[in-house]
């Protein structure tokens, strides 16, 4: 596996899931694969779970780890071609990337959407430059449009906690005070569509439609209560307007409807549903205190499974070196 961005990069999903549970039972089983190998983690944006879980996974596999915060302690990087570099950016990504590749065996990249230019974001411009110029296998630690390590961990969590063979899983939009990217909901929808035994429903205000390539075969329901009825899992997440129905709205907040906040009443519509969120979460905006603190909240097991999903990906990449 030379790159990891989307679910299809893993190959057969049933085999990847089996591998995840094998690793969860023995996290150090494949430690020999990473001996004398180095992972470089490159962060253009802040991180807590991704940073810690990815570093832990690499260490479990015997790797050395280098962490680079591009915005703290490194030269500011220019990402565009043709720019006269007479501002505060003193190094171009096209020189920096191959230099980074000299010092490692694998590269993980975290770079968020700018939310101003949909075409630029959805082309995954920054990530694709790493894939093209680093000379190393590259995996996404969240990008402008996807967060596959999170979605993989979400699927592992659902498999562990489901009580019916084919659960109803609902991805629900919730309000937020800031414009957020669509990476998490995009990947969640993509991975749930790929899972053979999940019924996925996506609910959000009209105008917040995700890109059809991620929605896939999911049912889109604009009535949140109807969507929640009989649900086994509720995955709450805000996203800014994806600009699908109106490109001029891309990256904007076009709804702040607090009736979409997941509270006890919302959860009462479900089939004793489990609550999920990728974290960090704005309490009493996305979800109320009582829901996230309830016995049906899976946010901590979900976060713990980030170590497992990342271990599978790094293991696959090490095996391909």
N, C-alpha and C positions, 0 to 999 in steps of 0.2 A: 504494500500500500504506500504509494508515493505522496498522496495528499488525502486529507480528511476534511470534508466540508459538509457533505450531505449523507443521508442514510445509505444511499446506494454504494458509497465508497467502502462500506463494511462487507459487502457481499451478502450472502444469505443471513437474514436477521436472526433466524432461529439458532444458527451456529454462534453468532455473536452473543446472543443472550445466554446460551449454555456456557460460553467462555466467561461471561461476566460472573455467573454464579460459581464457577470453578475457582476464579480468582478471589471471589469474596470468601470462599472457604479456606483459601491459603494464599494470602496476599504476596508472599515472598517466594512462591513456587518457581517463578521465572526470573529470579534475581540474576542468574548467570547471563541473561541476554543483554543486560545493560553494562556489564563490566567494561571499564575503560571507554565508555561512551558518554557523550555530553549532550544534554538537552539545553537549548537556549530558549527562554521564555521572554517574549517581547511584548511589552504593554504600552499601548498608546493611550489607554484609559485605566481608570481605577478598577480594583478588583479585591475581593476577599476570598470567596469560595473557589473561584477559578485559580487564583494564585496558589492557595494552600493545597487544594486537592490535586492539582497538576504536579506540583513539586513533590508532594507525598507519593503520588503514583510513580513518578520517575525514580524516586529514591527506593521504593519497594522493588523496582525492577533493576536496582543496582547502578543507576546512572548518576553521574555528576550533573549538577544543575547550575546554570547561569541565568540570573534574572536581570533584565534590562528595562528600567522605566524610562521611556523615551522623553517624557516631560519632566524628569527629575534626575539631574546628574549627567545627562547626555546632551550632545549638540542638538539644537532644534532642527528638525528634518523637513526639507521641502519634498513634497510628493508629486508635484506637477511638472511636466516637461515644458520647455520653452519659457520658463519664468526667469526674469532677470533677478538674480539672487542678491539684491541690494537691501534686503530687509533684515529681520532678526533670525532668519533661518540660514545657518552657515554650512550645512551639509545636505547633499541630495540623497534621497533614499536609494537611488540607483548606484551610488558608490557604497553607501552604508550596508546595503543588503549583502553583496558578495563578501564584504569584509566580515560581517557576522557569520556567514557561512563557513569562513575559514576556521572558526573557533568551536564548531560544534558538529554534531551528527544529525540532530533533529531540531526543528524550529517550531515553536508554538507562537501564534500571533493573535493578539487581541486588539481590535480596532473598530470603533463604533461608527455608525452612520452620522454624516454631517447634518442630515435632514433638511438640506436646502436644494440639493440636486439629485432627484430620484434616479436619473440615468447613471450618474457617477456612483451612487451608493449601490444600486442593484447590479452594476458591473463588477462589484467587489474589487475596485481598482487597486487598493493598497495590498490586499491579500494576494491578488494575482501577480503583483510585482515580486513578492517574496517567492511564490511558486516558480516564476520564470527565471529569476536572477540569483537565487541563493545557492542553487546546486545541491540543496538538501530536501529531504521530505518535510512537508509543512502541514501542520494541522491547525484548525481554527479553534481559538479559545474565546470565541464570539467575534463576529464580524459585523459589517454594515447590515447584513440581511439574515444571518443565521447564527444559531448557538447550538451546534450538534451535540457537544458534550453534555449540555444540560438536558436536551431532549432524550438522549440515550439514558441518562440517569433517571429521568422521569418514567421512562418505559420500564426500567428495572424495578422502580418503586411500585408502579401499578401492578406488575406481575407478582410482586411479593405480597401485596395487600388486597388483591381482588378476592371476592367471595363468590363470584359467579364466573362461569367460563368465559362469557363474552360481555364484559362490563360496558355500560354507557358512560362515556367520558365527555365532559363538557368543558370547552375552552371559553371562558367568559371575559369580555372586556370589563374593566372597572376604571373609575375616574382617577385622575392624577393631576398634580399641580404643575408638572413639567412635561414637555414633549419628549416622549421616549421612542426608541426605535422599535421596529417590528421583528427583530431577530428572534426573540424567544417564542412569540406566538407562531412565527413562520416555521421554525424548526419543530415546535411541538405538533403542529398540524401535519407537517410532513412525516414525522416519525409515527404518529398515531395512524395515519393513512397506510403506512407501510406495515404496521403490525397486523397480523392475520386475524386477530380475535378481539378487535376493539370497534365499537360503534361510536364515531366521533360526531359531536354537534358543536358548532361554533356560534356563539351569540354575541351580538354587539349592536350599538346604535346604527341606524342606516347611514351610509356614507363612510363607514369604517371597514369596508370590505378588504380583506387581505388579498394579496396577489393570487390569482387562480392557480398558479403552478404549485402553491403551497396548500391551498384549500383542498384541492384534489376532489375526492368523492365525499367529503364531509357534508353533513346537512347544515345549512346556514339558517338560523332561526333568530328573527329580530325581537321576538317576545321572550324576554329573559326567563320569566316564570315557566312558560311552556317548555323552554329548553332544559330547565333544571328538573322538571318532573321525572321521577324515576331514575335520576342520575346516580351512578355509583362513585364517580370522582368528579370534583369541581376544580378546575385549574383556572385561577384568577390571574389576570395580567392586563396591565394597561399597555396600549400602544397608541402612538400618534397617528394621525390620518395617513393611510398608505398611499393616497392619491390615485387610487384605481378608478374610482368613478369621476373624480375631478382632479386632474393633475396639479392644478393651482393650489390645492389644499395639502399637498404632500408635506409631511412633517409638522403640520399645525395641530393645535388642540381645537377641534370643532365641536366638542361636547365636554361638559363637566357635570353631567347628570349624576347626582349623588344617589339616586335611587338604584344605581347599578352596584353600589358598594355591597359586598357579600357580608350579610349579617345572619343572625340566627333564624330569622324568618325565611330568608333565601334558602338556607340549608334544610329547613323543614319541608321544603318542596321535593327534596331528593329522597333516594332510597337509602337513608342513613349514610349519605355520601361522605367520602373522605375529602378533606380540603388540601389543595396543593398550591404552591407558589414557589418560584425560583429563588426568591430573596435577592437583595434586600426588599422589604415591603414597607410601604407607608401605612401604618396602622390607622384604622378608622377613616381611611380614604379608599384603599383597596379592599380591606377586610377589617372587621371589628375585632376588638380584643378577645371577646368571648369565643369567636370562631377559631382564631389562630391558636388560642390556648386550649382548645377543646381536645378531648381524647381522639377525635377524628382528624386532627391536624397532622399532616405528614411532612411538614416543611423541614423538620430536622432529619428524618430518615432520607428524605429526598436529597438534602445537601450532602449527607454522608455518602450517598451513592455516586456523587461526583468523582470520588476517588476511584471507584470501581469502573465507571464508564471510561475514564481517562486511562486507566491501567490497560484495558483491552485495546484501546487505540494505539498507545505507545508500544505495547507488546507486538501488535501487528506490524508496526513500522520497523521495529528492531529486527523482527524476523525477516523483513524484506531487504535489509541492508546487504 
